[in-house]
């Protein structure tokens, strides 16, 4: 790209910090960098027209894990590790709400519910059996009983008799959250360049040389916040995981309110503007969904529609209004990877589908690393 003198001077000269990715982590990192060093020049590079990945694609769940998810995590993580994960999710949600405000992000604490299909009888019994144990485990953090048994007042069909209720779970408006973060970053003097693809970078003793598909420049330090796309830049254990979503057209007298989990959290749905937003199904084809392609598949979309018709809205006519996909970053461990990669390069990735909950905290931790 043939840049002018003005463009170079204004956007690309004497950059102290460059952040790759303008999602939840990237913008929070940039804001924290600017707060710690007000006179620094901070540049954010984003390959999409809007933040790619999951930041503007997620379902807007302000949650920290359903009962079955926590029980499942305890199979591969210690109690200490699981409690640390949950505490970080709660801390991240607190930072998000404090930074932007509940009204701005449309935060509503309607509570969260987990439902179990008829085929999930064994899982349902395990959750009922271990509910008191998990509540005792979480009591030091939340100072109250978290998971409660509630009747099925939503007229869901083909499920177990009762639901597991979590009064601490909420929902947000994802678009409003990201719009507010972008506005806050721009108001702080942070430069954001969209449709700019980073191809590679190289480090020397004084900083990092970055090559994009349009120009090259130097930066003092580089922060990688690309989550599910991170394998392009780093060798850490993080894989892309596509999440497919659909949303109905408005439904008259919609009686469903809250955030809902199904099948260990692999399916999730919620109300929004008299509609049902429903996503998940990655467990139907783990290998196929290990991709960065923003597409939908017939296999998963058909299953989402089937569950809508048979379980969620069995006596309600509905039409699908829109479908989309987002890309998460996952690995064998649930803990995010926040670490220095060299003297001038740092990363904050692998949010494990919990970007809304931990993105603000990971962004802060990433900025703290880059300014040690």
C-alpha positions, -999 to 999 in steps of 0.1 A, spaced: 0 0 0 13 34 -10 9 54 23 11 91 25 34 111 48 3 121 68 -9 85 72 25 73 85 29 102 109 -6 100 124 -12 63 126 21 43 123 50 64 137 65 59 172 40 32 182 46 20 218 21 -8 219 3 -28 192 -26 -51 199 -37 -77 174 -75 -82 177 -102 -57 186 -124 -80 206 -131 -80 243 -95 -90 252 -78 -67 227 -98 -35 236 -95 -41 273 -58 -46 269 -55 -14 249 -75 6 275 -54 -7 303 -22 1 285 -35 36 279 -45 40 315 -11 29 328 8 50 303 -15 79 292 12 94 268 19 61 250 8 55 214 -15 24 213 -25 9 180 -51 -19 176 -51 -40 144 -83 -59 134 -85 -81 103 -123 -78 100 -147 -49 94 -160 -56 130 -142 -77 157 -139 -112 143 -139 -144 164 -166 -145 191 -167 -110 206 -196 -98 184 -209 -133 177 -214 -147 212 -248 -154 229 -243 -128 256 -243 -151 286 -229 -135 318 -222 -169 334 -195 -188 352 -205 -224 344 -235 -247 348 -237 -274 373 -230 -302 348 -201 -282 334 -185 -278 368 -189 -315 376 -174 -323 342 -144 -299 348 -137 -316 381 -129 -348 362 -99 -332 345 -91 -303 370 -84 -302 407 -109 -285 430 -84 -256 434 -81 -252 396 -119 -252 392 -125 -227 420 -97 -205 404 -115 -206 370 -148 -197 385 -133 -169 406 -117 -154 375 -150 -156 356 -167 -137 384 -139 -112 386 -140 -107 348 -178 -101 349 -173 -76 377 -147 -56 357 -169 -57 326 -200 -43 345 -179 -18 364 -161 -5 333 -191 -1 310 -222 -1 334 -251 -24 335 -274 -1 315 -249 3 287 -244 -34 282 -280 -44 288 -272 -65 318 -302 -84 333 -299 -109 360 -328 -132 351 -309 -162 364 -297 -193 345 -313 -227 341 -300 -261 331 -324 -286 316 -318 -323 309 -334 -343 281 -351 -376 287 -319 -393 273 -298 -374 299 -314 -393 329 -280 -404 342 -265 -369 340 -296 -355 356 -293 -379 386 -255 -372 389 -262 -334 391 -289 -338 417 -267 -361 437 -237 -338 436 -256 -305 438 -250 -300 476 -213 -309 472 -208 -283 445 -228 -257 465 -206 -262 495 -175 -259 472 -188 -225 458 -202 -211 491 -169 -194 501 -169 -175 468 -206 -166 464 -217 -166 500 -250 -183 492 -266 -214 477 -259 -213 440 -277 -243 424 -313 -249 432 -340 -272 419 -369 -255 402 -400 -269 385 -404 -267 347 -426 -236 345 -415 -229 309 -434 -258 294 -403 -274 279 -410 -309 266 -391 -341 265 -369 -332 295 -365 -344 331 -390 -332 356 -371 -303 372 -345 -277 361 -314 -266 380 -315 -229 387 -287 -205 393 -298 -170 405 -264 -154 399 -264 -158 361 -273 -129 338 -274 -119 302 -260 -89 282 -265 -73 248 -233 -83 230 -235 -56 204 -240 -28 229 -211 -41 249 -187 -41 220 -199 -7 207 -193 8 242 -158 -7 243 -149 6 209 -162 41 218 -143 41 251 -110 30 233 -114 57 206 -122 83 232 -90 74 250 -70 82 219 -64 45 209 -60 41 172 -80 12 156 -74 0 121 -99 -24 106 -96 -47 76 -59 -50 84 -44 -85 83 -12 -92 102 9 -116 81 39 -119 103 62 -102 127 98 -104 138 116 -92 169 149 -75 175 165 -59 206 145 -28 205 110 -39 195 89 -57 169 87 -53 131 51 -60 119 41 -68 83 5 -66 74 -13 -71 40 -11 -34 35 19 -19 52 49 -25 75 58 -7 107 76 -10 140 62 -11 175 78 -12 210 57 -42 222 32 -65 207 1 -80 224 -17 -109 207 -54 -111 215 -67 -132 187 -81 -162 208 -93 -188 183 -71 -175 156 -39 -175 177 -23 -206 162 -13 -184 132 11 -165 155 20 -187 185 28 -223 193 8 -225 225 -20 -252 228 -50 -234 215 -75 -246 188 -103 -229 170 -138 -240 179 -167 -228 158 -200 -221 175 -231 -220 153 -261 -198 163 -296 -190 151 -322 -165 162 -360 -166 157 -382 -138 145 -402 -121 174 -426 -144 191 -458 -130 206 -462 -136 243 -429 -153 247 -429 -168 282 -392 -178 283 -369 -154 302 -333 -162 313 -302 -180 301 -305 -218 296 -280 -246 293 -284 -281 278 -262 -311 274 -232 -300 296 -234 -265 281 -229 -277 245 -263 -261 237 -274 -228 251 -304 -204 245 -319 -172 259 -346 -146 253 -337 -113 236 -363 -88 222 -391 -114 222 -370 -138 203 -351 -170 212 -314 -170 204 -301 -206 203 -266 -219 197 -243 -249 201 -241 -284 188 -203 -284 184 -203 -318 201 -221 -333 171 -189 -329 150 -159 -318 171 -134 -322 143 -155 -305 117 -161 -275 140 -123 -272 147 -122 -245 120 -119 -207 115 -145 -207 87 -175 -185 95 -201 -209 81 -230 -230 92 -235 -267 86 -268 -286 78 -260 -311 105 -259 -286 134 -285 -262 121 -310 -290 117 -304 -302 152 -309 -267 166 -342 -264 148 -352 -299 159 -346 -290 196 -365 -258 192 -395 -276 179 -395 -306 202 -381 -292 235 -379 -254 237 -409 -242 218 -430 -274 212 -464 -256 212 -453 -223 196 -450 -214 159 -417 -197 151 -396 -187 121 -358 -185 119 -347 -149 112 -309 -152 111 -280 -176 114 -243 -170 121 -211 -185 135 -183 -174 159 -149 -188 166 -138 -196 201 -104 -206 213 -102 -239 233 -77 -264 246 -72 -294 269 -72 -270 299 -99 -244 306 -74 -218 319 -66 -190 295 -31 -186 282 -17 -152 294 21 -152 291 51 -134 276 64 -151 245 96 -131 244 109 -97 256 86 -77 234 57 -101 225 29 -112 248 -4 -132 244 -38 -135 260 -57 -163 243 -77 -195 248 -108 -182 266 -126 -215 263 -160 -201 254 -161 -178 284 -150 -146 266 -178 -125 281 -169 -136 316 -131 -135 315 -123 -113 285 -120 -81 305 -98 -97 331 -76 -114 305 -72 -81 287 -61 -64 320 -36 -93 328 -22 -91 292 -16 -53 296 0 -58 330 24 -83 315 34 -59 287 41 -31 311 62 -50 337 
